[in-house]
Amino acid sequence: MTSCVALIVAAGTGERFGGDRPKQYQDLGGRAVLHHTVSAFLRHDAVDAVQVVIQPAHRELYDAAVEGLGMPEPVAGGATRQESVRLGLERLAALDPVPDFVLIHDAARPLVDAATINAVRTKLDEVPAAIAAVPVTDTLKRGDTNGMITGTVERAGLWRAQTPQGFRFPEILKAHRDLAGAELTDDAAVAERAGLGVALVHGNTDNLKVTNQDDMARAALTMSASLPAPLPDVRTGLGFDVHRFAPGDHVVLCGVKVPYEARLDGHSDADVGLHALTDAILGALAAGDIGSHFPPSDPQWRGADSALFLRHAVGMVAERGGVISHVDVTLICERPKIGPHREAMVARMGELLNLASDRVSVKATTTERLGFTGRGEGIAAQAVATIRLPTS
């Protein structure tokens, strides 16, 4: 009878994430990120056991994260990810019996789904190695050290590697032993260097790797959106904002830089669209307004990207266990023309909100040359946001 063990790599320090603890021990929906990751493999029928590799200095954090899961003694990791994986494999090699397959997974991917785990494991019946991956759909640009584009990369055949990355155990153990110290970027690269054929299986875009605060907010939103229970507390918030024109050469609207003969005057980048939307979300939460969270008198917000304010409001929804269902922004001005930039605005707001484009609306209207917008003195915006919260 074949056996399969999941090896969870949790030995990183998570310096890019910041905070008082590594990202794998940060809270996500009331549990540590690592707890969600380990649980996904423990409850999968194709996985017989789960082993975690940690930094010994994080032992107390680890014990708290996996409390109640009945985990075996963790493996002490090394100075690099590759070394940590090898040490984990050596622990598995001491088992009796030795596993037939191993699924190596990043602790910071807590949203891995059962279908992805199953697809990787099943592929190992045909090939010695297989990894979860998603095709690249964005246009890729190559740039120089000055931030200038030097070329466009053909995206056909390109994939974004994820984990789990699965292997027949004897082959990947030998590869890691033979290539110790090679500092390769992932276990698939170790397998490739060792001459093993590695298959690609379709992963899931929700299987994101938590690297920074934005990723954590997206993970929280994705998790709350997948809750089996309904979120019946539907709320609607309304936001409104105005900024006058000042000398300049562009305006920022709904997160998009629009060339124009003037700029909008404000303490941040004066993005009336995102300001109005932030207020709408805060209003739906009954959580004050944008000025109470980011006082205009505070110099740290001078020239700030308004996306920061919107992400803050999105994070507050996630902290309440809620989801944003739909947003609608109306820009009120004679100029500049909004139509040519509407799609880019919808795309940018969808990215910030983690919403599909059919849940993001951007419209524009004029006041028939009446009032300050009609005279071309500035731009106004109004926004409506619909959110769903768990019942208290």
C-alpha positions as CSV (number, residue, x, y, z in Angstrom):
1,M,0.0,0.0,0.0
2,T,1.4,3.4,-1.0
3,S,1.8,6.2,1.4
4,C,2.1,10.0,1.1
5,V,3.4,12.5,3.5
6,A,3.0,16.3,3.3
7,L,6.2,18.3,4.3
8,I,5.3,21.8,5.3
9,V,8.2,24.3,5.2
10,A,7.7,26.9,7.9
11,A,11.3,27.8,8.8
12,G,11.3,31.3,7.2
13,T,11.6,34.5,9.2
14,G,9.1,36.4,7.0
15,E,11.1,39.7,7.1
16,R,9.3,41.2,4.1
17,F,6.0,40.8,5.9
18,G,6.9,42.8,9.0
19,G,5.1,42.6,12.3
20,D,6.0,41.0,15.6
21,R,6.2,37.5,14.3
22,P,6.8,35.6,11.0
23,K,4.0,35.5,8.6
24,Q,3.2,31.8,9.1
25,Y,2.3,32.6,12.7
26,Q,0.2,35.7,11.9
27,D,-3.6,35.6,12.6
28,L,-5.9,34.7,9.7
29,G,-9.5,34.3,10.5
30,G,-8.8,33.6,14.2
31,R,-6.1,31.0,13.6
32,A,-2.5,31.1,12.7
33,V,-1.7,30.9,8.9
34,L,0.2,27.7,9.6
35,H,-2.8,26.1,11.3
36,H,-4.9,26.6,8.1
37,T,-2.1,25.2,6.0
38,V,-1.5,22.1,8.1
39,S,-5.3,21.4,8.5
40,A,-5.7,21.4,4.7
41,F,-3.4,18.4,4.4
42,L,-4.5,16.6,7.6
43,R,-8.1,16.4,6.3
44,H,-7.1,15.2,2.8
45,D,-7.7,11.5,2.2
46,A,-4.6,11.2,0.0
47,V,-2.3,12.4,2.8
48,D,-1.3,9.9,5.5
49,A,0.8,12.3,7.7
50,V,2.0,15.9,7.9
51,Q,5.5,17.0,9.0
52,V,6.5,20.6,9.6
53,V,10.0,22.1,9.4
54,I,10.4,25.2,11.7
55,Q,13.1,27.5,13.1
56,P,13.8,26.3,16.7
57,A,13.5,29.9,17.9
58,H,9.9,29.8,16.9
59,R,9.0,26.7,18.9
60,E,6.5,28.4,21.2
61,L,4.7,30.0,18.2
62,Y,4.6,26.7,16.4
63,D,3.1,24.9,19.4
64,A,0.4,27.5,19.7
65,A,-0.3,27.4,16.0
66,V,-0.9,23.6,15.8
67,E,-2.4,23.1,19.2
68,G,-5.0,20.3,19.1
69,L,-3.9,19.0,15.7
70,G,-1.9,16.1,17.1
71,M,1.3,16.9,15.2
72,P,4.6,15.0,15.5
73,E,7.8,16.7,16.7
74,P,8.8,19.4,14.2
75,V,12.1,19.3,12.3
76,A,14.7,22.0,12.9
77,G,15.2,23.9,9.7
78,G,18.4,25.2,8.1
79,A,19.8,28.5,6.9
80,T,18.1,28.3,3.5
81,R,14.8,26.9,2.3
82,Q,16.6,24.2,0.3
83,E,18.5,23.1,3.4
84,S,15.3,23.1,5.4
85,V,13.6,20.9,2.9
86,R,16.5,18.4,2.8
87,L,16.5,18.2,6.6
88,G,12.7,17.5,6.5
89,L,13.3,14.8,3.9
90,E,16.0,13.2,6.1
91,R,13.4,13.0,8.9
92,L,11.0,11.3,6.6
93,A,13.7,8.9,5.4
94,A,14.0,7.6,9.0
95,L,10.3,6.6,9.1
96,D,9.4,2.9,9.0
97,P,8.1,2.4,6.4
98,V,9.6,5.2,4.3
99,P,6.8,7.1,2.4
100,D,6.3,6.5,-1.3
101,F,5.4,10.1,-2.1
102,V,6.0,13.5,-0.5
103,L,4.1,16.7,-1.1
104,I,6.3,19.8,-0.3
105,H,4.3,22.9,0.5
106,D,5.0,26.4,1.7
107,A,3.5,27.2,5.1
108,A,2.5,30.7,3.8
109,R,0.0,29.2,1.3
110,P,-2.9,28.6,3.7
111,L,-5.7,28.5,1.0
112,V,-4.5,25.4,-0.8
113,D,-7.6,23.4,-1.9
114,A,-8.3,19.7,-1.9
115,A,-8.6,19.5,-5.7
116,T,-5.0,20.9,-6.1
117,I,-3.6,18.5,-3.5
118,N,-5.3,15.6,-5.2
119,A,-4.2,16.7,-8.7
120,V,-0.5,16.8,-7.7
121,R,-0.7,13.5,-5.8
122,T,-2.5,11.7,-8.6
123,K,0.0,12.8,-11.2
124,L,2.8,11.1,-9.3
125,D,1.4,7.8,-10.4
126,E,2.5,8.7,-13.9
127,V,5.6,10.9,-13.4
128,P,8.4,11.2,-10.8
129,A,7.5,14.9,-10.0
130,A,4.6,17.2,-10.4
131,I,3.9,20.8,-9.3
132,A,0.8,22.9,-9.0
133,A,1.0,26.0,-11.3
134,V,-1.2,28.5,-13.1
135,P,-0.7,29.8,-16.6
136,V,0.7,33.4,-16.9
137,T,-2.1,35.6,-18.4
138,D,-0.6,39.0,-17.9
139,T,1.7,40.6,-20.5
140,L,5.2,40.4,-19.2
141,K,7.8,43.2,-19.7
142,R,11.5,43.1,-19.2
143,G,13.0,46.2,-17.7
144,D,16.5,47.7,-17.1
145,T,17.9,49.1,-13.9
146,N,16.4,52.5,-14.6
147,G,12.9,51.1,-14.8
148,M,12.6,51.4,-18.6
149,I,11.1,48.6,-20.7
150,T,13.7,46.8,-22.8
151,G,11.3,44.2,-24.3
152,T,8.1,42.1,-24.1
153,V,8.4,38.5,-23.0
154,E,6.4,36.0,-24.9
155,R,4.0,34.5,-22.3
156,A,3.0,31.4,-24.3
157,G,4.0,28.4,-22.3
158,L,4.8,30.3,-19.1
159,W,3.4,29.2,-15.8
160,R,3.6,30.6,-12.2
161,A,4.8,27.8,-9.9
162,Q,2.9,27.1,-6.7
163,T,3.0,24.5,-4.1
164,P,2.4,21.7,-3.3
165,Q,5.2,20.2,-5.3
166,G,5.0,16.5,-5.3
167,F,7.7,13.8,-5.8
168,R,8.4,10.2,-5.6
169,F,10.2,10.1,-2.3
170,P,13.5,8.2,-3.1
171,E,14.1,10.4,-6.2
172,I,13.7,13.8,-4.5
173,L,15.7,12.7,-1.4
174,K,18.6,11.7,-3.6
175,A,18.3,14.9,-5.6
176,H,18.4,17.0,-2.5
177,R,21.4,15.1,-1.1
178,D,23.3,15.4,-4.3
179,L,22.5,19.1,-4.8
180,A,22.9,20.3,-1.2
181,G,24.1,23.9,-1.1
182,A,23.1,24.6,-4.7
183,E,20.6,27.4,-3.5
184,L,17.9,26.6,-6.1
185,T,14.6,28.5,-5.8
186,D,12.2,25.6,-5.3
187,D,12.1,21.9,-5.2
188,A,11.0,21.6,-8.8
189,A,14.3,23.3,-9.7
190,V,16.2,20.7,-7.6
191,A,14.3,17.9,-9.5
192,E,15.0,19.5,-12.9
193,R,18.7,19.8,-12.1
194,A,18.8,16.1,-11.1
195,G,17.3,15.2,-14.4
196,L,13.8,14.3,-13.2
197,G,10.8,15.0,-15.4
198,V,8.5,17.5,-13.7
199,A,4.9,17.8,-14.8
200,L,2.7,20.8,-14.5
201,V,-0.8,20.4,-13.1
202,H,-3.4,23.2,-13.0
203,G,-3.4,24.9,-9.6
204,N,-5.8,27.4,-8.2
205,T,-5.4,31.2,-8.3
206,D,-6.7,31.4,-4.7
207,N,-3.7,29.3,-3.6
208,L,-1.8,32.5,-3.0
209,K,1.5,32.9,-1.1
210,V,1.3,35.4,1.8
211,T,4.3,37.6,1.4
212,N,3.0,41.1,2.6
213,Q,0.1,42.8,4.2
214,D,-1.8,43.0,1.0
215,D,-1.6,39.3,0.5
216,M,-2.9,38.7,4.0
217,A,-5.9,41.0,3.3
218,R,-6.6,39.1,0.1
219,A,-6.4,35.8,1.9
220,A,-8.8,37.0,4.5
221,L,-11.2,38.2,1.8
222,T,-10.9,34.9,-0.1
223,M,-11.4,32.8,3.0
224,S,-14.5,34.8,4.1
225,A,-16.0,34.6,0.6
226,S,-15.8,30.8,0.7
227,L,-17.6,30.5,4.1
228,P,-20.3,27.8,3.8
229,A,-22.7,29.8,5.9
230,P,-24.5,32.8,4.3
231,L,-23.6,36.3,5.3
232,P,-27.1,37.8,5.7
233,D,-26.2,41.2,7.2
234,V,-26.2,43.2,4.0
235,R,-25.1,46.9,4.3
236,T,-24.7,49.8,2.0
237,G,-22.5,52.8,2.4
238,L,-22.4,56.2,0.6
239,G,-19.3,58.3,0.0
240,F,-18.7,61.7,-1.5
241,D,-15.5,63.7,-2.2
242,V,-14.5,66.9,-3.9
243,H,-11.1,68.3,-4.9
244,R,-10.2,71.5,-6.8
245,F,-7.8,71.8,-9.7
246,A,-4.3,73.1,-9.2
247,P,-1.3,73.5,-11.6
248,G,-0.1,70.2,-12.9
249,D,0.0,67.7,-15.7
250,H,-2.2,64.8,-14.6
251,V,-4.9,63.7,-12.2
252,V,-5.2,60.4,-10.4
253,L,-8.7,59.0,-10.6
254,C,-9.8,55.6,-9.3
255,G,-6.2,54.6,-9.0
256,V,-5.3,55.5,-12.6
257,K,-2.9,58.3,-13.7
258,V,-4.8,60.4,-16.3
259,P,-2.8,63.0,-18.3
260,Y,-4.4,66.4,-18.0
261,E,-3.5,70.1,-17.9
262,A,-4.0,70.3,-14.2
263,R,-3.8,68.2,-11.1
264,L,-6.2,67.7,-8.2
265,D,-5.2,69.5,-5.0
266,G,-5.2,67.5,-1.8
267,H,-3.1,66.3,1.1
268,S,-2.6,62.8,-0.5
269,D,-2.8,62.2,-4.3
270,A,-6.3,63.7,-4.2
271,D,-7.9,60.7,-5.9
272,V,-11.6,61.7,-5.5
273,G,-12.8,58.3,-6.8
274,L,-10.9,56.2,-4.2
275,H,-11.6,58.7,-1.4
276,A,-15.3,58.5,-2.1
277,L,-15.2,54.7,-2.2
278,T,-13.2,54.5,1.0
279,D,-15.8,56.6,2.7
280,A,-18.6,54.4,1.3
281,I,-17.0,51.3,2.7
282,L,-16.3,53.0,6.1
283,G,-19.9,54.1,6.1
284,A,-21.2,50.6,5.5
285,L,-19.2,49.6,8.6
286,A,-20.4,52.6,10.6
287,A,-16.7,53.2,11.2
288,G,-16.4,57.0,10.7
289,D,-14.9,58.7,7.6
290,I,-11.6,58.8,5.8
291,G,-10.5,61.9,7.8
292,S,-10.9,60.1,11.1
293,H,-8.6,57.3,10.0
294,F,-6.1,59.4,8.0
295,P,-6.2,63.0,9.3
296,P,-5.3,65.6,6.6
297,S,-3.3,67.4,9.2
298,D,-0.9,64.5,9.6
299,P,2.1,65.1,7.4
300,Q,2.8,61.4,6.9
301,W,-0.2,61.3,4.4
302,R,1.2,64.1,2.2
303,G,1.3,62.8,-1.3
304,A,0.2,59.3,-0.3
305,D,-1.2,56.9,-2.7
306,S,-5.0,56.7,-2.0
307,A,-4.8,53.0,-2.6
308,L,-3.4,52.8,1.0
309,F,-6.7,54.3,2.3
310,L,-8.8,51.9,0.4
311,R,-6.8,48.9,1.4
312,H,-7.3,50.0,5.0
313,A,-11.0,50.0,4.6
314,V,-10.9,46.6,2.8
315,G,-8.9,45.2,5.7
316,M,-11.5,46.4,8.2
317,V,-14.2,44.5,6.3
318,A,-12.0,41.4,6.4
319,E,-11.3,41.8,10.1
320,R,-15.1,41.7,10.7
321,G,-15.4,38.5,8.7
322,G,-17.2,40.2,5.9
323,V,-17.0,40.6,2.1
324,I,-17.4,43.4,-0.3
325,S,-20.1,42.5,-2.8
326,H,-20.2,45.4,-5.2
327,V,-19.0,49.0,-5.6
328,D,-20.2,51.8,-7.9
329,V,-18.3,55.1,-8.4
330,T,-19.5,58.1,-10.3
331,L,-17.1,60.8,-11.4
332,I,-18.6,64.3,-11.9
333,C,-16.6,66.6,-14.2
334,E,-16.5,68.3,-17.6
335,R,-12.9,67.3,-18.2
336,P,-10.8,65.2,-18.5
337,K,-12.8,62.6,-20.4
338,I,-13.3,59.4,-18.4
339,G,-14.4,57.0,-21.1
340,P,-10.9,56.2,-22.5
341,H,-9.7,55.2,-19.0
342,R,-12.8,53.4,-17.6
343,E,-11.5,49.9,-18.2
344,A,-8.2,50.6,-16.5
345,M,-10.1,52.1,-13.5
346,V,-12.3,49.1,-13.2
347,A,-9.3,46.8,-13.4
348,R,-7.3,48.7,-10.8
349,M,-10.2,48.9,-8.3
350,G,-11.0,45.2,-8.8
351,E,-7.3,44.5,-8.0
352,L,-7.5,46.6,-4.8
353,L,-10.8,45.1,-3.7
354,N,-10.2,41.6,-4.9
355,L,-13.4,41.8,-6.9
356,A,-14.3,40.6,-10.4
357,S,-14.9,43.3,-13.0
358,D,-18.7,42.6,-13.0
359,R,-18.8,43.8,-9.4
360,V,-17.0,47.1,-10.0
361,S,-18.7,50.0,-11.7
362,V,-17.2,53.3,-12.8
363,K,-19.4,55.9,-14.4
364,A,-19.0,59.6,-15.4
365,T,-21.4,62.5,-15.8
366,T,-21.4,66.2,-16.1
367,T,-23.5,68.9,-14.4
368,E,-24.3,70.5,-17.8
369,R,-21.7,73.2,-17.1
370,L,-23.5,74.2,-13.9
371,G,-21.6,74.8,-10.6
372,F,-17.9,74.4,-9.8
373,T,-17.5,71.2,-11.8
374,G,-19.3,72.8,-14.7
375,R,-16.9,75.7,-14.6
376,G,-14.0,73.3,-14.7
377,E,-12.8,74.2,-11.2
378,G,-12.5,70.7,-9.9
379,I,-13.9,67.1,-9.8
380,A,-16.4,65.5,-7.5
381,A,-17.1,61.8,-7.0
382,Q,-19.8,59.8,-5.3
383,A,-19.6,56.1,-4.4
384,V,-21.8,53.3,-3.2
385,A,-20.4,50.2,-1.6
386,T,-22.4,47.0,-0.7
387,I,-20.9,44.7,1.9
388,R,-22.0,41.6,3.7
389,L,-21.1,40.9,7.3
390,P,-21.8,37.9,9.6
391,T,-24.7,38.3,11.9
392,S,-23.5,39.1,15.4
